[in-house]
Amino acid sequence: MLKKIATSQVALGMYIQSFEGSWLNHPFWKSRFVLTDTEDLAALRASGVAGVWIDVSKGDDVPGAAPPAATPVAAAPAVPTASAVPRATAPTRATDEIEQAARVLRQSKGVVTQLFADARLGKVVTMEACVEVVSDISASVMRNSSALISLARLKNKDEYTYMHSVSVCALMVALARELGLDEATTREAGVAGLLHDIGKMLVPDHILNKPGRLSDDEFAQMRTHPERGHAALVRSGNVPDAALDVCLHHHERFDGSGYPQGLAGDKISLLARMGSVCDVYDAITSDRPYKQAWRAADSLGRMAQWQGHFDTQIFHAFVRTVGIYPMGTLVKLQSGNLAVVIDQNARDLTRPLVRVFFSTRSNQRVPPYELDLARETEKDRVVGREDPLQWGFGRLDELWRPASAAV
């Protein structure tokens, strides 16, 4: 039986069914969970949420209340379901998170594919589905951001439109955490990343999927996707303002050279400035019908040279987010060995966890082994990035991604 109570009446042991007001106004990623943590209780009471619906058949009632006197409620507001905000825990190794991250990506791809198909048909965006995806992605990013972000980068060119949105969602969540944004804003950032390119579903297929260079007229049509997406999301009527803003302005540039409105500097919102960086990074590190992906580490270097393109502070935070040597980067060590980066070291981005597999001195492969360059006793270090093709290597994914983690 559902009962609406004031937030001040909420106590540990109650089953929270939903919150009064918008899902963005409460401090949790999802609803429908048993409240067992004193920190969650304190966060709820400090959130400004006026009331909640509890299910007294699944958890405790208000102390002293007689069960028959509970006031039935026909239905609680349509809100996302499941558990409370993920708690910060000790980081999981990327190698331990990667299979779970792959499952999250597979599930997210299915949801986003349907979401975008509905948008093409003019249907409203289902926010509940969006929040479920963002919640799952955020939980994986919290455990280890490198695993999911690196796997998402391996999308094939045929699924780019859908998986790009999933990737940007993950990058936005990770960047928001690096910037120290609160949970509500981090959640908005994730939703904004997921929906930022939905306007491309309203661009003709022959333009969207063209394998060659776009004509001037085709490019002009492609540039309308922010406005098309924004209009579609406005028609849905249930999309957060932050997501509307990022959808419309993720192609604005810090120096005013972007589109559609030529905004500059602080005239571009924080989340839209974040979206600009995340969108470009994933685009240039992904295979497209008309170009091959740039290597992740090289892409950061190129982006750093695009003066005026990005907010410098946000870009620097983004570099800290993905690492100087992103997962999967081929590096040469002082010892002369070649290795693939398999995880980041948050305390020192220049000393990642690597998997050594090749000796340049003997010019042959060696049995792969892990090397933690952050260990105090470890004398080896990275001396630079290497191009796999120059060494005759194909894709090195198998050195950091098990077959079971295919997306």
KEBA-547792 format. One record per residue (C-alpha): x, y negated, z negated. Coordinates in Angstrom, 2 decimals. Example, Ala and Ser with C-alpha at 12.3 -4.5 7.8 and 13.67 -1.06 7.14 Angstrom:
BEGIN
+---------+---------+---------+
|       X |       Y |       Z |
+---------+---------+---------+
|   12.30 |    4.50 |   -7.80 |
|   13.67 |    1.06 |   -7.14 |
+---------+---------+---------+
END
This chain:
BEGIN
+---------+---------+---------+
|       X |       Y |       Z |
+---------+---------+---------+
|    0.00 |    0.00 |    0.00 |
|    1.33 |   -3.42 |    0.96 |
|    1.27 |   -6.34 |   -1.42 |
|    2.44 |   -9.89 |   -0.93 |
|    4.33 |  -11.38 |   -3.87 |
|    6.35 |  -14.52 |   -4.54 |
|   10.10 |  -14.25 |   -4.12 |
|   10.50 |  -15.06 |   -7.81 |
|    8.65 |  -11.81 |   -8.61 |
|   10.96 |   -9.58 |   -6.60 |
|   12.95 |   -7.09 |   -8.66 |
|   15.39 |   -4.26 |   -8.08 |
|   13.71 |   -1.01 |   -7.10 |
|   11.08 |   -2.63 |   -4.90 |
|   10.63 |   -1.55 |   -1.29 |
|   10.79 |   -4.67 |    0.88 |
|    8.44 |   -4.31 |    3.84 |
|    8.89 |   -7.75 |    5.39 |
|    9.59 |  -11.39 |    4.67 |
|    7.36 |  -14.42 |    4.98 |
|    8.30 |  -16.64 |    7.90 |
|   10.81 |  -16.11 |   10.69 |
|   13.28 |  -13.24 |   10.52 |
|   16.03 |  -15.86 |   10.90 |
|   15.10 |  -17.50 |    7.59 |
|   16.03 |  -14.62 |    5.30 |
|   19.59 |  -13.53 |    4.42 |
|   19.33 |   -9.96 |    5.72 |
|   19.94 |   -8.37 |    9.09 |
|   16.86 |   -6.19 |    8.81 |
|   13.77 |   -5.68 |    6.72 |
|   12.19 |   -2.57 |    5.18 |
|   14.63 |   -1.35 |    2.58 |
|   14.75 |   -0.53 |   -1.10 |
|   16.31 |   -3.43 |   -3.00 |
|   19.05 |   -1.89 |   -5.14 |
|   21.84 |   -4.46 |   -5.17 |
|   21.95 |   -7.45 |   -7.52 |
|   23.82 |   -9.49 |   -4.89 |
|   21.00 |   -8.89 |   -2.40 |
|   18.46 |   -9.95 |   -5.02 |
|   20.39 |  -13.14 |   -5.76 |
|   20.73 |  -13.90 |   -2.03 |
|   16.99 |  -13.46 |   -1.53 |
|   16.08 |  -15.75 |   -4.41 |
|   18.48 |  -18.41 |   -3.14 |
|   17.30 |  -18.16 |    0.47 |
|   14.23 |  -20.37 |    0.28 |
|   11.94 |  -17.57 |    1.49 |
|    8.62 |  -18.19 |   -0.26 |
|    7.27 |  -14.67 |   -0.37 |
|    7.73 |  -11.06 |    0.67 |
|    5.57 |   -8.02 |    1.35 |
|    6.40 |   -4.98 |   -0.75 |
|    5.19 |   -1.41 |   -0.28 |
|    4.29 |   -0.10 |   -3.73 |
|    3.95 |    3.45 |   -2.37 |
|    7.67 |    3.49 |   -1.54 |
|    9.11 |    1.46 |   -4.41 |
|    8.40 |   -0.30 |   -7.67 |
|    5.45 |   -2.62 |   -8.21 |
|    5.46 |   -5.95 |  -10.02 |
|    6.07 |   -5.17 |  -13.72 |
|    2.79 |   -4.79 |  -15.57 |
|    0.64 |   -4.66 |  -12.45 |
|   -2.06 |   -1.99 |  -12.31 |
|   -1.72 |    0.03 |   -9.07 |
|   -5.45 |   -0.17 |   -8.18 |
|   -5.36 |   -3.94 |   -8.41 |
|   -2.86 |   -4.27 |   -5.59 |
|   -4.18 |   -6.53 |   -2.87 |
|   -4.09 |   -4.67 |    0.44 |
|   -2.73 |   -6.46 |    3.46 |
|   -3.92 |   -5.47 |    6.92 |
|   -0.50 |   -5.82 |    8.45 |
|    2.74 |   -7.55 |    7.68 |
|    4.21 |   -9.91 |   10.26 |
|    6.02 |   -8.27 |   13.17 |
|    9.63 |   -8.30 |   12.05 |
|   12.69 |   -6.12 |   12.55 |
|   12.90 |   -2.96 |   10.49 |
|   15.36 |   -0.98 |    8.34 |
|   18.07 |   -1.93 |    5.86 |
|   19.69 |   -4.94 |    4.26 |
|   22.65 |   -6.95 |    5.50 |
|   25.80 |   -4.86 |    5.91 |
|   28.20 |   -5.27 |    3.02 |
|   31.81 |   -6.18 |    3.59 |
|   33.90 |   -3.08 |    2.94 |
|   37.46 |   -2.00 |    3.46 |
|   38.11 |   -2.10 |    7.23 |
|   37.83 |    1.21 |    9.06 |
|   40.67 |    2.26 |   11.34 |
|   39.82 |    1.73 |   14.98 |
|   40.56 |    5.39 |   15.70 |
|   37.98 |    6.37 |   13.07 |
|   35.34 |    3.90 |   14.29 |
|   35.64 |    4.45 |   18.01 |
|   33.18 |    7.35 |   18.38 |
|   30.54 |    5.55 |   16.32 |
|   31.17 |    2.41 |   18.38 |
|   30.61 |    4.43 |   21.55 |
|   27.25 |    5.64 |   20.22 |
|   26.26 |    2.06 |   19.42 |
|   27.20 |    0.96 |   22.93 |
|   25.25 |    3.77 |   24.58 |
|   22.15 |    2.93 |   22.57 |
|   22.58 |   -0.80 |   23.16 |
|   22.97 |   -0.32 |   26.90 |
|   19.62 |    1.45 |   27.08 |
|   17.84 |   -1.26 |   25.11 |
|   19.39 |   -4.13 |   27.08 |
|   18.70 |   -2.45 |   30.43 |
|   15.01 |   -2.24 |   29.52 |
|   15.03 |   -5.76 |   28.10 |
|   16.44 |   -7.18 |   31.32 |
|   14.11 |   -5.09 |   33.48 |
|   11.17 |   -6.55 |   31.55 |
|   12.56 |  -10.05 |   32.06 |
|   12.71 |   -9.45 |   35.80 |
|    9.00 |   -8.59 |   35.67 |
|    8.19 |  -11.73 |   33.71 |
|    7.49 |   -9.94 |   30.43 |
|    8.27 |  -11.53 |   27.07 |
|   11.49 |  -10.74 |   25.23 |
|   11.00 |   -8.27 |   22.40 |
|   12.91 |   -9.84 |   19.53 |
|   12.61 |   -6.76 |   17.34 |
|   14.62 |   -4.77 |   19.90 |
|   17.20 |   -7.55 |   20.14 |
|   17.71 |   -7.69 |   16.39 |
|   18.11 |   -3.91 |   16.17 |
|   20.89 |   -4.06 |   18.77 |
|   22.59 |   -7.02 |   17.08 |
|   22.41 |   -5.30 |   13.72 |
|   24.01 |   -2.09 |   15.00 |
|   26.71 |   -4.01 |   16.84 |
|   27.42 |   -6.18 |   13.82 |
|   27.77 |   -3.16 |   11.55 |
|   30.35 |   -1.65 |   13.91 |
|   32.19 |   -4.95 |   14.28 |
|   32.32 |   -5.29 |   10.50 |
|   33.85 |   -1.84 |   10.15 |
|   36.39 |   -2.51 |   12.92 |
|   35.92 |   -5.12 |   15.63 |
|   38.64 |   -3.78 |   17.94 |
|   36.95 |   -0.43 |   18.58 |
|   33.63 |   -1.62 |   19.98 |
|   35.00 |   -4.69 |   21.74 |
|   37.70 |   -2.65 |   23.48 |
|   35.30 |    0.11 |   24.52 |
|   32.84 |   -2.44 |   25.89 |
|   35.61 |   -3.86 |   28.05 |
|   35.75 |   -0.56 |   29.97 |
|   32.31 |   -1.05 |   31.54 |
|   32.07 |   -0.10 |   35.20 |
|   31.20 |   -2.74 |   37.76 |
|   27.76 |   -1.26 |   38.48 |
|   26.58 |   -1.82 |   34.90 |
|   28.36 |   -5.14 |   34.40 |
|   25.27 |   -7.34 |   34.08 |
|   23.86 |   -5.30 |   31.19 |
|   27.05 |   -4.37 |   29.38 |
|   28.42 |   -7.90 |   29.71 |
|   25.60 |   -9.08 |   27.46 |
|   26.39 |   -6.35 |   24.92 |
|   30.08 |   -7.28 |   25.02 |
|   29.40 |  -10.99 |   24.55 |
|   27.09 |  -10.16 |   21.65 |
|   29.91 |   -8.24 |   19.94 |
|   32.45 |  -10.97 |   20.65 |
|   30.10 |  -13.64 |   19.31 |
|   29.53 |  -11.70 |   16.08 |
|   33.25 |  -11.08 |   15.61 |
|   34.11 |  -14.72 |   16.37 |
|   31.42 |  -15.97 |   13.99 |
|   32.94 |  -13.87 |   11.23 |
|   36.42 |  -15.17 |   12.02 |
|   35.06 |  -18.74 |   11.79 |
|   33.49 |  -17.95 |    8.42 |
|   29.93 |  -18.64 |    9.52 |
|   27.13 |  -17.51 |    7.22 |
|   25.08 |  -14.38 |    7.86 |
|   22.10 |  -16.21 |    9.35 |
|   24.28 |  -18.11 |   11.83 |
|   26.25 |  -14.96 |   12.65 |
|   22.99 |  -13.21 |   13.42 |
|   21.90 |  -16.09 |   15.66 |
|   25.26 |  -15.92 |   17.43 |
|   24.76 |  -12.22 |   18.15 |
|   21.24 |  -12.70 |   19.50 |
|   22.45 |  -15.63 |   21.60 |
|   25.24 |  -13.51 |   23.06 |
|   22.84 |  -10.73 |   23.90 |
|   20.42 |  -13.04 |   25.75 |
|   22.80 |  -15.60 |   27.23 |
|   22.78 |  -14.19 |   30.78 |
|   19.19 |  -13.01 |   31.01 |
|   18.60 |  -15.62 |   33.72 |
|   20.68 |  -13.53 |   36.12 |
|   17.75 |  -11.12 |   36.27 |
|   15.87 |  -13.90 |   38.05 |
|   18.57 |  -14.43 |   40.68 |
|   18.04 |  -12.45 |   43.92 |
|   19.77 |   -9.05 |   43.85 |
|   21.64 |   -9.62 |   47.09 |
|   23.38 |  -12.58 |   45.45 |
|   23.84 |  -11.05 |   42.01 |
|   25.42 |   -7.85 |   43.37 |
|   27.23 |   -9.23 |   46.40 |
|   30.67 |   -7.56 |   46.64 |
|   32.29 |  -10.49 |   48.41 |
|   32.66 |  -14.22 |   47.92 |
|   29.41 |  -16.16 |   47.55 |
|   28.52 |  -18.79 |   50.12 |
|   27.99 |  -22.35 |   48.92 |
|   24.22 |  -21.84 |   49.01 |
|   24.44 |  -18.52 |   47.16 |
|   26.73 |  -20.02 |   44.54 |
|   24.28 |  -22.89 |   44.06 |
|   21.53 |  -20.35 |   43.42 |
|   23.73 |  -18.39 |   41.02 |
|   24.37 |  -21.59 |   39.06 |
|   20.66 |  -21.85 |   38.35 |
|   20.69 |  -18.79 |   36.09 |
|   21.10 |  -20.78 |   32.84 |
|   17.96 |  -22.82 |   33.55 |
|   16.05 |  -19.78 |   34.80 |
|   16.99 |  -17.82 |   31.70 |
|   16.18 |  -20.70 |   29.38 |
|   12.74 |  -21.13 |   30.96 |
|   12.03 |  -17.40 |   30.65 |
|   13.04 |  -17.34 |   26.99 |
|   10.95 |  -20.43 |   26.25 |
|    7.94 |  -18.68 |   27.80 |
|    8.51 |  -15.76 |   25.44 |
|    7.79 |  -18.14 |   22.59 |
|    9.62 |  -16.13 |   19.92 |
|   13.27 |  -16.73 |   20.74 |
|   15.44 |  -18.69 |   18.26 |
|   16.49 |  -22.20 |   19.26 |
|   20.16 |  -21.19 |   19.02 |
|   19.69 |  -18.48 |   21.65 |
|   17.83 |  -20.91 |   23.91 |
|   20.69 |  -23.37 |   23.56 |
|   23.44 |  -20.86 |   24.35 |
|   21.49 |  -19.49 |   27.31 |
|   21.23 |  -22.98 |   28.80 |
|   24.71 |  -24.25 |   27.92 |
|   27.20 |  -21.34 |   27.98 |
|   28.66 |  -22.68 |   31.24 |
|   29.28 |  -26.16 |   29.86 |
|   32.97 |  -27.05 |   29.49 |
|   34.57 |  -29.01 |   26.68 |
|   35.86 |  -31.67 |   29.10 |
|   32.42 |  -32.16 |   30.68 |
|   33.19 |  -30.33 |   33.91 |
|   30.65 |  -27.54 |   33.38 |
|   27.00 |  -27.09 |   34.25 |
|   24.03 |  -27.48 |   34.23 |
|   24.14 |  -30.79 |   32.30 |
|   27.83 |  -31.71 |   32.26 |
|   27.92 |  -31.94 |   28.46 |
|   31.26 |  -32.56 |   26.76 |
|   32.86 |  -32.19 |   23.33 |
|   30.54 |  -32.15 |   20.36 |
|   27.56 |  -32.71 |   22.65 |
|   27.87 |  -28.97 |   23.21 |
|   26.67 |  -27.02 |   20.17 |
|   29.04 |  -24.85 |   18.16 |
|   27.40 |  -21.61 |   19.31 |
|   27.40 |  -22.72 |   22.96 |
|   31.13 |  -23.53 |   22.69 |
|   31.65 |  -20.07 |   21.22 |
|   29.53 |  -18.56 |   23.98 |
|   31.64 |  -20.23 |   26.64 |
|   34.83 |  -18.57 |   25.37 |
|   33.25 |  -15.15 |   24.85 |
|   31.50 |  -15.19 |   28.23 |
|   34.63 |  -16.08 |   30.18 |
|   36.87 |  -13.61 |   28.35 |
|   34.58 |  -10.67 |   28.96 |
|   33.99 |  -11.69 |   32.58 |
|   37.67 |  -11.85 |   33.50 |
|   38.58 |   -8.65 |   31.62 |
|   35.85 |   -6.62 |   33.38 |
|   35.86 |   -4.97 |   36.79 |
|   33.47 |   -6.77 |   39.13 |
|   32.25 |   -5.92 |   42.64 |
|   34.57 |   -8.58 |   44.05 |
|   37.63 |   -8.36 |   41.79 |
|   39.59 |   -6.12 |   39.45 |
|   39.72 |   -6.86 |   35.75 |
|   42.61 |   -8.82 |   34.32 |
|   44.43 |   -7.20 |   31.42 |
|   43.09 |   -8.41 |   28.09 |
|   46.37 |   -9.80 |   26.77 |
|   47.15 |  -11.60 |   30.05 |
|   43.65 |  -13.07 |   30.11 |
|   44.21 |  -14.86 |   26.80 |
|   47.37 |  -16.42 |   28.21 |
|   45.58 |  -17.63 |   31.31 |
|   42.66 |  -19.01 |   29.32 |
|   45.11 |  -20.94 |   27.13 |
|   46.35 |  -22.75 |   30.25 |
|   42.90 |  -23.97 |   31.30 |
|   43.18 |  -27.40 |   29.73 |
|   39.87 |  -28.95 |   28.74 |
|   37.92 |  -25.78 |   29.43 |
|   37.37 |  -24.68 |   25.83 |
|   37.22 |  -26.13 |   22.34 |
|   40.81 |  -25.55 |   21.18 |
|   39.93 |  -24.64 |   17.60 |
|   37.36 |  -22.11 |   18.72 |
|   39.74 |  -20.63 |   21.27 |
|   42.46 |  -20.19 |   18.65 |
|   39.94 |  -18.47 |   16.38 |
|   38.98 |  -16.25 |   19.31 |
|   42.61 |  -15.21 |   19.81 |
|   42.74 |  -14.23 |   16.15 |
|   39.53 |  -12.28 |   16.70 |
|   40.70 |  -10.10 |   19.59 |
|   44.40 |  -10.17 |   18.71 |
|   47.53 |  -11.23 |   20.56 |
|   47.85 |   -7.63 |   21.69 |
|   44.26 |   -6.37 |   22.12 |
|   43.56 |   -2.68 |   21.75 |
|   44.74 |   -0.78 |   24.83 |
|   47.58 |   -3.21 |   25.61 |
|   50.83 |   -1.63 |   26.83 |
|   53.78 |   -3.02 |   24.88 |
|   57.53 |   -2.48 |   24.88 |
|   59.24 |   -2.03 |   21.53 |
|   62.70 |   -3.12 |   20.48 |
|   63.67 |    0.55 |   20.38 |
|   63.05 |    0.80 |   24.11 |
|   59.90 |    2.85 |   23.70 |
|   56.59 |    2.03 |   25.34 |
|   53.41 |    2.19 |   23.30 |
|   49.71 |    1.43 |   23.53 |
|   48.09 |   -0.76 |   20.87 |
|   45.45 |    1.26 |   19.01 |
|   44.54 |   -1.19 |   16.23 |
|   45.15 |   -4.70 |   14.95 |
|   46.88 |   -5.87 |   11.79 |
|   44.76 |   -8.75 |   10.49 |
|   47.60 |  -10.08 |    8.33 |
|   50.12 |  -10.25 |   11.19 |
|   48.83 |  -10.07 |   14.77 |
|   52.38 |   -9.51 |   16.07 |
|   52.68 |   -6.18 |   14.24 |
|   49.84 |   -3.93 |   15.44 |
|   49.35 |   -0.20 |   15.03 |
|   50.60 |    1.48 |   18.21 |
|   50.84 |    4.92 |   19.79 |
|   54.29 |    5.55 |   21.23 |
|   54.33 |    7.81 |   24.30 |
|   57.25 |    6.89 |   26.60 |
|   61.00 |    6.30 |   26.30 |
|   62.49 |    3.79 |   28.73 |
|   65.97 |    5.06 |   27.87 |
|   65.28 |    8.60 |   29.03 |
|   62.61 |    7.40 |   31.49 |
|   60.20 |   10.11 |   30.44 |
|   57.19 |   10.66 |   28.26 |
|   57.61 |   11.72 |   24.65 |
|   55.07 |   13.50 |   22.42 |
|   52.68 |   10.69 |   21.36 |
|   52.91 |    9.49 |   17.78 |
|   51.48 |    6.59 |   15.79 |
|   53.70 |    3.80 |   14.54 |
|   52.50 |    1.16 |   12.08 |
|   54.63 |   -1.89 |   12.84 |
|   53.24 |   -3.66 |    9.77 |
|   54.91 |   -1.27 |    7.34 |
|   57.58 |   -3.01 |    5.29 |
|   60.06 |   -0.24 |    6.04 |
|   59.43 |   -0.29 |    9.79 |
|   62.23 |   -2.01 |   11.73 |
|   60.83 |   -1.60 |   15.23 |
|   58.80 |   -4.44 |   16.71 |
|   57.05 |   -5.57 |   19.88 |
|   59.29 |   -7.43 |   22.29 |
|   56.68 |   -8.00 |   24.99 |
|   53.74 |   -6.80 |   27.05 |
|   54.23 |   -4.52 |   30.03 |
|   52.29 |   -3.94 |   33.24 |
|   51.17 |   -0.28 |   33.40 |
|   51.22 |   -0.32 |   37.21 |
|   54.87 |   -1.35 |   37.30 |
|   55.67 |    1.77 |   35.31 |
|   53.51 |    3.95 |   37.53 |
|   50.86 |    4.47 |   34.89 |
|   47.19 |    4.53 |   35.74 |
|   44.65 |    3.72 |   33.09 |
|   45.99 |    4.47 |   29.62 |
|   42.57 |    4.79 |   28.03 |
|   43.15 |    8.41 |   27.04 |
|   45.86 |    7.26 |   24.63 |
|   43.37 |    5.36 |   22.48 |
|   39.90 |    6.51 |   23.57 |
|   38.95 |   10.17 |   23.07 |
|   36.75 |   11.79 |   25.71 |
|   33.93 |   11.94 |   23.16 |
|   33.92 |    8.13 |   23.02 |
|   32.94 |    7.66 |   26.65 |
|   30.22 |    5.05 |   27.15 |
+---------+---------+---------+
END
